[in-house]
Amino acid sequence: MRTRIIPVLVIGLAALIMTPNLRGQKGALGKELTLRQSVDSLIMNSERNIKSSKGLQSKLKSLDKLEKEFKKLRQENARQHVADELYFDNFIGAVVMIPKKDFAVEKCSKYKTRILAEYDPSAKEGFENPAVQKALKILDALCE
């Protein structure tokens, strides 16, 4: 019985000793988490601004502001993990597909279908890609 407990204790103690060192490091991992959180916060705030805006032109201005802030954030930060890069690229790519000049609320289903066909064609019901899901929430806010 004691022989089984000792290896578990040694592994447990090693994990406790190593964990603070890993958590305390600042570098690529810490920056990526912060960047992803700031991107999600930017998306959420933009969606809220678009929903609260009155009139289509002010909503489209909010969308344009989101694109500019997102692109600026991407330029200021170094490359991220592949999953985060894909997330960012899918989101901004889907948002860019929303027309700004000739936007018509009546064509919202057409815009949504086009985005899904481009970025999430395998989705059977709804959408599976989280970045595309957030872009479609922005589109839904524009269409309200």
NURO-317375 format. One record per atom (N, C-alpha, C): x, y, z; atom name; residue number from 0. Coordinates in nm, 4 decimals, padded with zeros to 6 digits. Example, Ala and Ser with C-alpha at 12.3 -4.5 7.8 and 13.67 -1.06 7.14 Angstrom:
REM residues 2
> 01.3190	-00.5690	00.7800	N	0
> 01.2300	-00.4500	00.7800	CA	0
> 01.3200	-00.3300	00.7800	C	0
> 01.2850	-00.2250	00.7080	N	1
> 01.3670	-00.1060	00.7140	CA	1
> 01.2900	00.0030	00.7870	C	1
REM end
This chain:
REM residues 144
> 00.0817	-00.1188	00.0000	N	0
> 00.0000	00.0000	00.0000	CA	0
> 00.0869	00.1263	00.0000	C	0
> 00.1907	00.1247	00.0871	N	1
> 00.2791	00.2398	00.0947	CA	1
> 00.3566	00.2602	-00.0351	C	1
> 00.3884	00.1530	-00.1021	N	2
> 00.4653	00.1652	-00.2256	CA	2
> 00.3849	00.2314	-00.3357	C	2
> 00.2540	00.2194	-00.3300	N	3
> 00.1698	00.2870	-00.4297	CA	3
> 00.1518	00.4344	-00.3963	C	3
> 00.1488	00.4683	-00.2725	N	4
> 00.1253	00.6062	-00.2298	CA	4
> 00.2471	00.6939	-00.2556	C	4
> 00.3652	00.6418	-00.2366	N	5
> 00.4867	00.7219	-00.2500	CA	5
> 00.5024	00.7778	-00.3922	C	5
> 00.4890	00.6974	-00.4990	N	6
> 00.5007	00.7576	-00.6328	CA	6
> 00.3946	00.8640	-00.6596	C	6
> 00.2751	00.8436	-00.6089	N	7
> 00.1683	00.9420	-00.6278	CA	7
> 00.2032	01.0705	-00.5555	C	7
> 00.2577	01.0599	-00.4350	N	8
> 00.2982	01.1788	-00.3605	CA	8
> 00.4119	01.2525	-00.4298	C	8
> 00.5078	01.1785	-00.4827	N	9
> 00.6202	01.2406	-00.5518	CA	9
> 00.5718	01.3153	-00.6758	C	9
> 00.4843	01.2535	-00.7521	N	10
> 00.4295	01.3191	-00.8720	CA	10
> 00.3474	01.4408	-00.8325	C	10
> 00.2670	01.4265	-00.7282	N	11
> 00.1852	01.5385	-00.6808	CA	11
> 00.2694	01.6551	-00.6346	C	11
> 00.3761	01.6269	-00.5570	N	12
> 00.4649	01.7331	-00.5113	CA	12
> 00.5384	01.7994	-00.6281	C	12
> 00.5808	01.7205	-00.7238	N	13
> 00.6479	01.7771	-00.8411	CA	13
> 00.5539	01.8697	-00.9165	C	13
> 00.4281	01.8295	-00.9282	N	14
> 00.3299	01.9136	-00.9974	CA	14
> 00.3074	02.0436	-00.9219	C	14
> 00.3018	02.0375	-00.7900	N	15
> 00.2825	02.1585	-00.7100	CA	15
> 00.4024	02.2521	-00.7196	C	15
> 00.5213	02.1947	-00.7265	N	16
> 00.6413	02.2767	-00.7359	CA	16
> 00.6513	02.3414	-00.8741	C	16
> 00.6182	02.2674	-00.9786	N	17
> 00.6324	02.3173	-01.1155	CA	17
> 00.5231	02.4153	-01.1549	C	17
> 00.4019	02.3962	-01.1049	N	18
> 00.2876	02.4763	-01.1487	CA	18
> 00.3064	02.6254	-01.1263	C	18
> 00.3500	02.6731	-01.0072	N	19
> 00.3677	02.8175	-00.9927	CA	19
> 00.4693	02.8745	-01.0912	C	19
> 00.5732	02.7975	-01.1218	N	20
> 00.6725	02.8459	-01.2175	CA	20
> 00.6114	02.8633	-01.3550	C	20
> 00.5281	02.7704	-01.3953	N	21
> 00.4655	02.7812	-01.5268	CA	21
> 00.3636	02.8937	-01.5292	C	21
> 00.2866	02.9086	-01.4219	N	22
> 00.1847	03.0127	-01.4174	CA	22
> 00.2467	03.1510	-01.4117	C	22
> 00.3608	03.1629	-01.3451	N	23
> 00.4214	03.2931	-01.3259	CA	23
> 00.4931	03.3460	-01.4480	C	23
> 00.5179	03.2621	-01.5462	N	24
> 00.5915	03.3069	-01.6639	CA	24
> 00.5069	03.4002	-01.7478	C	24
> 00.5714	03.5034	-01.7927	N	25
> 00.5061	03.5923	-01.8874	CA	25
> 00.5793	03.5766	-02.0171	C	25
> 00.5062	03.5649	-02.1208	N	26
> 00.5682	03.5445	-02.2507	CA	26
> 00.4602	03.5147	-02.3510	C	26
> 00.4903	03.4260	-02.4410	N	27
> 00.3978	03.3963	-02.5498	CA	27
> 00.2642	03.3467	-02.4968	C	27
> 00.2666	03.2543	-02.4024	N	28
> 00.1412	03.1964	-02.3542	CA	28
> 00.0547	03.3010	-02.2865	C	28
> 00.1121	03.3795	-02.1973	N	29
> 00.0350	03.4825	-02.1287	CA	29
> -00.0187	03.5865	-02.2241	C	29
> 00.0618	03.6242	-02.3225	N	30
> 00.0190	03.7258	-02.4179	CA	30
> -00.0927	03.6734	-02.5071	C	30
> -00.0871	03.5488	-02.5470	N	31
> -00.1903	03.4925	-02.6326	CA	31
> -00.3248	03.4904	-02.5621	C	31
> -00.3235	03.4506	-02.4364	N	32
> -00.4489	03.4476	-02.3626	CA	32
> -00.5054	03.5883	-02.3492	C	32
> -00.4205	03.6842	-02.3219	N	33
> -00.4648	03.8214	-02.3083	CA	33
> -00.5168	03.8750	-02.4416	C	33
> -00.4475	03.8447	-02.5496	N	34
> -00.4916	03.8910	-02.6813	CA	34
> -00.6259	03.8293	-02.7176	C	34
> -00.6421	03.7003	-02.6960	N	35
> -00.7693	03.6342	-02.7273	CA	35
> -00.8826	03.6945	-02.6456	C	35
> -00.8560	03.7206	-02.5186	N	36
> -00.9578	03.7819	-02.4338	CA	36
> -00.9904	03.9233	-02.4799	C	36
> -00.8905	03.9991	-02.5191	N	37
> -00.9179	04.1354	-02.5654	CA	37
> -00.9926	04.1346	-02.6980	C	37
> -00.9644	04.0380	-02.7841	N	38
> -01.0381	04.0260	-02.9100	CA	38
> -01.1835	03.9905	-02.8821	C	38
> -01.2065	03.8947	-02.7933	N	39
> -01.3440	03.8575	-02.7597	CA	39
> -01.4191	03.9740	-02.6952	C	39
> -01.3495	04.0498	-02.6126	N	40
> -01.4112	04.1674	-02.5508	CA	40
> -01.4456	04.2725	-02.6566	C	40
> -01.3569	04.2932	-02.7517	N	41
> -01.3828	04.3871	-02.8610	CA	41
> -01.5047	04.3447	-02.9420	C	41
> -01.5139	04.2167	-02.9701	N	42
> -01.6279	04.1644	-03.0461	CA	42
> -01.7575	04.1838	-02.9681	C	42
> -01.7548	04.1495	-02.8395	N	43
> -01.8748	04.1606	-02.7567	CA	43
> -01.9195	04.3069	-02.7442	C	43
> -01.8254	04.3973	-02.7229	N	44
> -01.8602	04.5394	-02.7114	CA	44
> -01.9132	04.5939	-02.8434	C	44
> -01.8553	04.5513	-02.9533	N	45
> -01.9025	04.5976	-03.0844	CA	45
> -02.0436	04.5465	-03.1118	C	45
> -02.0688	04.4214	-03.0760	N	46
> -02.2033	04.3674	-03.0948	CA	46
> -02.3044	04.4475	-03.0128	C	46
> -02.2679	04.4804	-02.8900	N	47
> -02.3561	04.5597	-02.8036	CA	47
> -02.3778	04.6992	-02.8629	C	47
> -02.2711	04.7617	-02.9161	N	48
> -02.2831	04.8944	-02.9768	CA	48
> -02.3721	04.8905	-03.1008	C	48
> -02.3572	04.7869	-03.1808	N	49
> -02.4389	04.7751	-03.3018	CA	49
> -02.5858	04.7573	-03.2648	C	49
> -02.6116	04.6749	-03.1640	N	50
> -02.7502	04.6534	-03.1219	CA	50
> -02.8129	04.7805	-03.0667	C	50
> -02.7339	04.8596	-02.9958	N	51
> -02.7896	04.9808	-02.9347	CA	51
> -02.7971	05.0983	-03.0317	C	51
> -02.7279	05.0887	-03.1443	N	52
> -02.7302	05.1974	-03.2421	CA	52
> -02.8670	05.2073	-03.3084	C	52
> -02.9040	05.3294	-03.3372	N	53
> -03.0307	05.3527	-03.4052	CA	53
> -02.9996	05.3895	-03.5496	C	53
> -03.0629	05.3229	-03.6402	N	54
> -03.0415	05.3511	-03.7809	CA	54
> -02.9316	05.2651	-03.8403	C	54
> -02.9513	05.2307	-03.9646	N	55
> -02.8594	05.1421	-04.0339	CA	55
> -02.7215	05.2045	-04.0522	C	55
> -02.7150	05.3335	-04.0818	N	56
> -02.5857	05.3986	-04.1054	CA	56
> -02.4974	05.3974	-03.9807	C	56
> -02.5562	05.4217	-03.8647	N	57
> -02.4756	05.4191	-03.7418	CA	57
> -02.4309	05.2765	-03.7087	C	57
> -02.5131	05.1777	-03.7420	N	58
> -02.4733	05.0386	-03.7220	CA	58
> -02.3564	05.0027	-03.8130	C	58
> -02.3623	05.0469	-03.9373	N	59
> -02.2542	05.0192	-04.0317	CA	59
> -02.1253	05.0915	-03.9924	C	59
> -02.1376	05.2108	-03.9324	N	60
> -02.0192	05.2809	-03.8820	CA	60
> -01.9558	05.2030	-03.7671	C	60
> -02.0396	05.1457	-03.6814	N	61
> -01.9880	05.0637	-03.5718	CA	61
> -01.9176	04.9393	-03.6254	C	61
> -01.9713	04.8816	-03.7319	N	62
> -01.9087	04.7651	-03.7941	CA	62
> -01.7738	04.8035	-03.8550	C	62
> -01.7675	04.9176	-03.9204	N	63
> -01.6433	04.9652	-03.9792	CA	63
> -01.5395	04.9915	-03.8694	C	63
> -01.5832	05.0473	-03.7578	N	64
> -01.4945	05.0723	-03.6446	CA	64
> -01.4397	04.9407	-03.5893	C	64
> -01.5250	04.8382	-03.5810	N	65
> -01.4818	04.7069	-03.5344	CA	65
> -01.3718	04.6517	-03.6255	C	65
> -01.3929	04.6600	-03.7547	N	66
> -01.2922	04.6106	-03.8504	CA	66
> -01.1591	04.6821	-03.8328	C	66
> -01.1628	04.8142	-03.8211	N	67
> -01.0394	04.8918	-03.8069	CA	67
> -00.9678	04.8579	-03.6768	C	67
> -01.0426	04.8494	-03.5669	N	68
> -00.9808	04.8169	-03.4376	CA	68
> -00.9239	04.6755	-03.4384	C	68
> -00.9953	04.5837	-03.5010	N	69
> -00.9496	04.4451	-03.5062	CA	69
> -00.8212	04.4342	-03.5880	C	69
> -00.8188	04.4991	-03.7028	N	70
> -00.6987	04.4946	-03.7877	CA	70
> -00.5801	04.5620	-03.7184	C	70
> -00.6053	04.6703	-03.6472	N	71
> -00.4991	04.7382	-03.5737	CA	71
> -00.4439	04.6479	-03.4637	C	71
> -00.5320	04.5811	-03.3927	N	72
> -00.4920	04.4885	-03.2871	CA	72
> -00.4079	04.3750	-03.3433	C	72
> -00.4457	04.3261	-03.4592	N	73
> -00.3692	04.2180	-03.5240	CA	73
> -00.2307	04.2658	-03.5680	C	73
> -00.2215	04.3876	-03.6165	N	74
> -00.0923	04.4396	-03.6614	CA	74
> 00.0026	04.4649	-03.5449	C	74
> -00.0514	04.5052	-03.4318	N	75
> 00.0315	04.5381	-03.3163	CA	75
> 00.0833	04.4148	-03.2426	C	75
> 00.0246	04.2991	-03.2667	N	76
> 00.0630	04.1799	-03.1932	CA	76
> 00.1265	04.0773	-03.2850	C	76
> 00.2244	04.0100	-03.2302	N	77
> 00.2965	03.9083	-03.3064	CA	77
> 00.2060	03.7897	-03.3368	C	77
> 00.2576	03.7005	-03.4161	N	78
> 00.1830	03.5799	-03.4526	CA	78
> 00.1470	03.5013	-03.3273	C	78
> 00.0324	03.4349	-03.3326	N	79
> -00.0177	03.3573	-03.2203	CA	79
> -00.0126	03.2090	-03.2544	C	79
> -00.0641	03.1268	-03.1639	N	80
> -00.0765	02.9841	-03.1940	CA	80
> -00.1654	02.9672	-03.3166	C	80
> -00.1529	02.8549	-03.3805	N	81
> -00.2281	02.8274	-03.5034	CA	81
> -00.3784	02.8385	-03.4786	C	81
> -00.4259	02.7845	-03.3670	N	82
> -00.5701	02.7882	-03.3376	CA	82
> -00.6200	02.9316	-03.3244	C	82
> -00.5421	03.0173	-03.2581	N	83
> -00.5824	03.1566	-03.2431	CA	83
> -00.5755	03.2313	-03.3755	C	83
> -00.4714	03.2047	-03.4537	N	84
> -00.4602	03.2675	-03.5854	CA	84
> -00.5801	03.2316	-03.6727	C	84
> -00.6166	03.1056	-03.6701	N	85
> -00.7317	03.0595	-03.7477	CA	85
> -00.8599	03.1248	-03.6988	C	85
> -00.8756	03.1357	-03.5683	N	86
> -00.9922	03.2012	-03.5084	CA	86
> -01.0014	03.3466	-03.5547	C	86
> -00.8900	03.4191	-03.5447	N	87
> -00.8894	03.5599	-03.5837	CA	87
> -00.9166	03.5762	-03.7330	C	87
> -00.8516	03.4939	-03.8140	N	88
> -00.8697	03.5034	-03.9589	CA	88
> -01.0119	03.4690	-04.0015	C	88
> -01.0692	03.3659	-03.9410	N	89
> -01.2074	03.3294	-03.9742	CA	89
> -01.3045	03.4390	-03.9342	C	89
> -01.2825	03.4993	-03.8174	N	90
> -01.3739	03.6047	-03.7737	CA	90
> -01.3689	03.7242	-03.8672	C	90
> -01.2493	03.7775	-03.8899	N	91
> -01.2406	03.8989	-03.9717	CA	91
> -01.2774	03.8698	-04.1163	C	91
> -01.2472	03.7503	-04.1641	N	92
> -01.2861	03.7137	-04.3001	CA	92
> -01.4370	03.7099	-04.3171	C	92
> -01.5060	03.6571	-04.2170	N	93
> -01.6524	03.6520	-04.2230	CA	93
> -01.7127	03.7912	-04.2103	C	93
> -01.6541	03.8744	-04.1261	N	94
> -01.7058	04.0115	-04.1089	CA	94
> -01.6843	04.0932	-04.2361	C	94
> -01.5718	04.0734	-04.3001	N	95
> -01.5425	04.1475	-04.4237	CA	95
> -01.6409	04.1103	-04.5344	C	95
> -01.6972	03.9907	-04.5286	N	96
> -01.7938	03.9486	-04.6308	CA	96
> -01.9282	04.0210	-04.6193	C	96
> -01.9516	04.0877	-04.5073	N	97
> -02.0749	04.1652	-04.4912	CA	97
> -02.0580	04.2945	-04.5703	C	97
> -02.1436	04.3189	-04.6689	N	98
> -02.1276	04.4402	-04.7506	CA	98
> -02.1564	04.5662	-04.6690	C	98
> -02.0771	04.6692	-04.6931	N	99
> -02.0973	04.7945	-04.6196	CA	99
> -02.1758	04.8959	-04.7011	C	99
> -02.1451	04.9060	-04.8294	N	100
> -02.2091	05.0086	-04.9117	CA	100
> -02.3507	04.9697	-04.9524	C	100
> -02.3685	04.8481	-04.9971	N	101
> -02.4989	04.8058	-05.0484	CA	101
> -02.5727	04.7149	-04.9509	C	101
> -02.5532	04.7357	-04.8222	N	102
> -02.6172	04.6496	-04.7225	CA	102
> -02.7679	04.6716	-04.7236	C	102
> -02.8416	04.5622	-04.7252	N	103
> -02.9881	04.5679	-04.7197	CA	103
> -03.0365	04.4631	-04.6193	C	103
> -03.1191	04.5061	-04.5269	N	104
> -03.1703	04.4162	-04.4232	CA	104
> -03.2456	04.2992	-04.4857	C	104
> -03.3106	04.3222	-04.5978	N	105
> -03.3875	04.2164	-04.6644	CA	105
> -03.2981	04.1017	-04.7128	C	105
> -03.1704	04.1303	-04.7332	N	106
> -03.0779	04.0293	-04.7854	CA	106
> -02.9957	03.9612	-04.6756	C	106
> -03.0339	03.9766	-04.5513	N	107
> -02.9559	03.9206	-04.4403	CA	107
> -02.9414	03.7691	-04.4494	C	107
> -03.0462	03.7014	-04.4896	N	108
> -03.0365	03.5553	-04.5009	CA	108
> -02.9380	03.5161	-04.6116	C	108
> -02.9329	03.5955	-04.7172	N	109
> -02.8373	03.5707	-04.8259	CA	109
> -02.6938	03.5906	-04.7764	C	109
> -02.6699	03.6963	-04.6972	N	110
> -02.5368	03.7214	-04.6420	CA	110
> -02.4946	03.6070	-04.5496	C	110
> -02.5886	03.5637	-04.4673	N	111
> -02.5608	03.4561	-04.3721	CA	111
> -02.5273	03.3261	-04.4455	C	111
> -02.6041	03.2951	-04.5484	N	112
> -02.5795	03.1738	-04.6273	CA	112
> -02.4437	03.1791	-04.6946	C	112
> -02.4077	03.2956	-04.7463	N	113
> -02.2789	03.3109	-04.8137	CA	113
> -02.1621	03.2927	-04.7162	C	113
> -02.1760	03.3485	-04.5965	N	114
> -02.0704	03.3342	-04.4953	CA	114
> -02.0578	03.1883	-04.4521	C	114
> -02.1704	03.1234	-04.4279	N	115
> -02.1670	02.9828	-04.3875	CA	115
> -02.1079	02.8944	-04.4964	C	115
> -02.1434	02.9225	-04.6210	N	116
> -02.0906	02.8425	-04.7319	CA	116
> -01.9395	02.8584	-04.7443	C	116
> -01.8900	02.9758	-04.7139	N	117
> -01.7467	03.0015	-04.7258	CA	117
> -01.6668	02.9476	-04.6069	C	117
> -01.7165	02.9693	-04.4855	N	118
> -01.6364	02.9408	-04.3668	CA	118
> -01.6791	02.8189	-04.2860	C	118
> -01.8001	02.7745	-04.3017	N	119
> -01.8459	02.6604	-04.2226	CA	119
> -01.9388	02.5722	-04.3062	C	119
> -01.8920	02.5226	-04.4207	N	120
> -01.9796	02.4474	-04.5110	CA	120
> -02.0250	02.3127	-04.4560	C	120
> -01.9534	02.2584	-04.3582	N	121
> -01.9895	02.1265	-04.3056	CA	121
> -02.0950	02.1333	-04.1968	C	121
> -02.1320	02.2528	-04.1530	N	122
> -02.2314	02.2655	-04.0455	CA	122
> -02.3677	02.2204	-04.0972	C	122
> -02.4227	02.1203	-04.0320	N	123
> -02.5530	02.0677	-04.0744	CA	123
> -02.6668	02.1528	-04.0193	C	123
> -02.6598	02.1831	-03.8919	N	124
> -02.7612	02.2669	-03.8295	CA	124
> -02.6898	02.3813	-03.7598	C	124
> -02.7135	02.5011	-03.8031	N	125
> -02.6486	02.6153	-03.7418	CA	125
> -02.5039	02.6241	-03.7841	C	125
> -02.4192	02.6639	-03.6930	N	126
> -02.2782	02.6830	-03.7239	CA	126
> -02.1952	02.6251	-03.6120	C	126
> -02.0787	02.5730	-03.6500	N	127
> -01.9928	02.5063	-03.5533	CA	127
> -01.8683	02.5880	-03.5215	C	127
> -01.8203	02.6649	-03.6140	N	128
> -01.6988	02.7421	-03.5964	CA	128
> -01.7269	02.8610	-03.5037	C	128
> -01.6576	02.8718	-03.3882	N	129
> -01.6881	02.9800	-03.2937	CA	129
> -01.6625	03.1194	-03.3500	C	129
> -01.5633	03.1344	-03.4348	N	130
> -01.5351	03.2651	-03.4943	CA	130
> -01.6468	03.3055	-03.5895	C	130
> -01.6930	03.2104	-03.6691	N	131
> -01.8035	03.2370	-03.7609	CA	131
> -01.9315	03.2647	-03.6821	C	131
> -01.9486	03.1931	-03.5728	N	132
> -02.0658	03.2149	-03.4873	CA	132
> -02.0682	03.3594	-03.4379	C	132
> -01.9547	03.4120	-03.3955	N	133
> -01.9502	03.5500	-03.3468	CA	133
> -01.9721	03.6492	-03.4605	C	133
> -01.9200	03.6189	-03.5779	N	134
> -01.9423	03.7070	-03.6930	CA	134
> -02.0901	03.7091	-03.7307	C	134
> -02.1554	03.5936	-03.7207	N	135
> -02.2985	03.5895	-03.7525	CA	135
> -02.3822	03.6615	-03.6472	C	135
> -02.3343	03.6659	-03.5241	N	136
> -02.4035	03.7455	-03.4219	CA	136
> -02.3952	03.8941	-03.4558	C	136
> -02.2809	03.9351	-03.5091	N	137
> -02.2653	04.0738	-03.5543	CA	137
> -02.3626	04.1004	-03.6686	C	137
> -02.3725	04.0071	-03.7617	N	138
> -02.4657	04.0215	-03.8742	CA	138
> -02.6094	04.0284	-03.8235	C	138
> -02.6439	03.9423	-03.7287	N	139
> -02.7793	03.9451	-03.6725	CA	139
> -02.8090	04.0799	-03.6062	C	139
> -02.7092	04.1361	-03.5389	N	140
> -02.7281	04.2672	-03.4758	CA	140
> -02.7515	04.3745	-03.5817	C	140
> -02.6837	04.3637	-03.6957	N	141
> -02.7058	04.4582	-03.8047	CA	141
> -02.8454	04.4444	-03.8647	C	141
> -02.8948	04.3227	-03.8664	N	142
> -03.0224	04.2945	-03.9321	CA	142
> -03.1434	04.3242	-03.8446	C	142
> -03.1225	04.3543	-03.7184	N	143
> -03.2359	04.3827	-03.6294	CA	143
> -03.3010	04.5148	-03.6598	C	143
REM end
